[in-house]
Amino acid sequence: MARLNHLFSKLSQSYLFPEIEKRIAAFQNAHPDSRPLLDLGLGDVTEPIAPSIIAALCKASLEMGQLNSFRGYGPSEGYPFLREAIAKHDYVDLGIHPNEVFISDGVQGDMGHFQELFASDSKIAIQDPTYPLYLDSNIMAGRTRTLLKTGRYGGVTYLPCTEDNGFIPSPPQSAVDLVYLCHPNNPTGTPFSREMFKKWIDYAKTHRAVLLIDGAYSAFITDPKIPRSIYEIEGAQEVAVEFRSFSKSAAFTGLRCSYAIVPHALRLFDFGATHSLHALWKRRQDTKFNGVAYPIQKAAEAVYSEQGKKEVRAQIRRYLEQAELLHHGLTTLGMTVYGGTNAPFLWVKTPPKTSSWELFDHLLHEQQIITVPGQGFGQKGEGFIRFSTFAKPGSLIEALARFQSNSSFLAGASG
Amino acid sequence: MARLNHLFSKLSQSYLFPEIEKRIAAFQNAHPDSRPLLDLGLGDVTEPIAPSIIAALCKASLEMGQLNSFRGYGPSEGYPFLREAIAKHDYVDLGIHPNEVFISDGVQGDMGHFQELFASDSKIAIQDPTYPLYLDSNIMAGRTRTLLKTGRYGGVTYLPCTEDNGFIPSPPQSAVDLVYLCHPNNPTGTPFSREMFKKWIDYAKTHRAVLLIDGAYSAFITDPKIPRSIYEIEGAQEVAVEFRSFSKSAAFTGLRCSYAIVPHALRLFDFGATHSLHALWKRRQDTKFNGVAYPIQKAAEAVYSEQGKKEVRAQIRRYLEQAELLHHGLTTLGMTVYGGTNAPFLWVKTPPKTSSWELFDHLLHEQQIITVPGQGFGQKGEGFIRFSTFAKPGSLIEALARFQSNSSFLAGASG
């Protein structure tokens, strides 16, 4: 008799984003004549893909229709042309070899799957708040104990990201095996400094832990003092895997292309010998993954052309300008606002005695504005709400006007 | 201290196709002046994607560059337009609802991941020989015991596919939980009959087992008496999940698009209640998968247009004509040949006292022809070699000529 993986029943009832979609749909069904919703929440880009990237996508698509240029199965780890472009442009002088770059169809999938390489009783540490995937994929794999009344799971080391520590956690006293660090963190919009990364690398070496760095938003880091990659800090290649994506840096959310850096220097001691995580990931991918579409890899390659670079930098600049505008507008209303300078997210305090889901529902029902409740990212996300700066320019201005009309409610939020 | 998932060490040293690639590369390095290799082995298509599909791919690619038509994240389960086209065209009158269709980027991934929904001590049954993924993904998940001297794993129910049973196995006497059936089977090229599917449905109902049907090659079924889908047989929706792909039916191996049918009627009894596999798969996909690229889903939709249908049918007809030609050529040489009429594979006996890897190496070194050794698909694959009919037409004629020149060696193969 086939039985279920009972671990699925430990997952919280519904994943954050589908829950948000459900509430939006319910509102729209109940209020078919409502003014248009303004989306300042969901983390999807709004600008279309840049012209030079579309040109490369179309050119490669046409190649797929010609006998002499058609390509079938590609390497599961991606085509050399893209692996080389990434190593050359994104890791200048950092000693990352193209062979250490694995192309994939999303950081979501890669970070969900990477835990498969480790023992089922590995101890994990995650930021609180952070993106729900890291925890959920480990719940499904059996690395958590009971769900406590606090909303946290037993057996997990939570790393609080609070106003007190500037939303960046130090390593814990205890030993863990796998550490998920999001840089800059989604939802708080805060990046790690060189010093904090150094602390984590030292911790990982001491405890032989592996750091899994989610760099999906690293393209938004503009402060030259903040490292874009953990590999800018010495010793990182021995302890860290870094995941990045073209989703937010080049508007690929609807095209799906990402990459993972798995350095050869990262070796695990186990069974009385050292083992290469690189070899293990290659084996995993060869077995369960068939690579990314050729035209999409060619589109990703075009991100690194002179014209492509110019275009995607301009996009990111516009999103960051919007972040500044939104930051200013919300601060003027008296709200306490974090993030938004090295990340596309603002992390905003809720008014006193207002939970983050309450503020979400209030903004949806009263102002027809979509946000993301901080509580959906962890216990320490309660009391905050996430705004993203991917809003369409018109929406942003209109949203600020709507906020103005309701400023008395929101103003209570000032710390 | 991070430790490895020790289950990976139970996997055979290297996955079949990378091992083949390695041997080919070694041959090419040692013989840089060799005449060109003829690939009659690897299961990749050779004809380019049909014109009407390329047109849809380019059109949708251009949409991604315009503000008013750009699409970011899509539903993890795929866009309604494609789910509806699949339900309407591939499951005519079979009662499959679009909501039961999940779009994905490959049968490889879907069938590798689907086992995650089941208890870790589930008993699995696989055909022998068959595609290695089913076994490997379950080894990684801990559902096998020791690797025996026979090359088989303890705890797995192997279903022999031999000349004696026409390469289609009956259900076993014992109870298992998950059954992987490949229809038509890769590598033997043999499909299940209605009667054999009926037997398996009855077995699944009796033992509350789940059937996982790999229909990646179902488009090659031309005999009207053979069911294309297991859902043509009554009761299948209560016990079977079916996986299909555009890879071989429409040359999408380099584009990546597939789908899984997870019927609402398929319910599991566990924890004293019944549960929906559909809901569980949706939760898994929402967590770890972000959907297939929009332009590729539009390309897949075009497969079902009048023009698209005409073009892909013609492609399949040409591949099947090549199968016939190869079948005839090999038979004329005195070899014993199976498959090739409802599948793109021929399953050919090796000469006496010649193992399948020996014949593979012989054909590579002496004739510069690439095949796939049957042993790579399981113990009962020993003594056979797989030819595919995706070869380029010129290659096929040339290969037959090369065989002629070596007919004395191959002729020994006749039963």
Interface residues (C-beta under 8 A of the other chain):
Chain A: M1 A2 R3 L4 N5 H6 F8 S9 L11 Y15 F17 P18 L42 D44 V45 T46 E47 P48 I49 A50 P51 I53 I54 L57 C58 S61 L62 M64 G65 Q66 L67 S69 F70 R71 G72 Y73 G74 D105 G106 Q108 G109 G112 H113 E116 L117 F118 A119 S120 S122 L133 D136 S137 M140 G142 A175 D177 L178 H207 R208 A209 V210 A251 T253 G254 L255 R256 L268 F269 D270 F271 H275 L280 R283 R284 D286 T287 K288 F289 N290 G291 V292 A293 Y294 P295 I296
Chain B: M1 A2 R3 L4 N5 H6 F8 S9 L11 Y15 F17 P18 L42 D44 V45 T46 E47 P48 I49 A50 P51 I53 I54 L57 C58 S61 L62 M64 G65 Q66 L67 S69 F70 R71 G72 Y73 G74 D105 G106 Q108 G109 G112 H113 E116 L117 F118 A119 S120 S122 L133 D136 S137 M140 G142 A175 D177 L178 H207 R208 A209 V210 A251 T253 G254 L255 R256 L268 F269 D270 F271 H275 L280 R283 R284 D286 T287 K288 F289 N290 G291 V292 A293 Y294 P295 I296
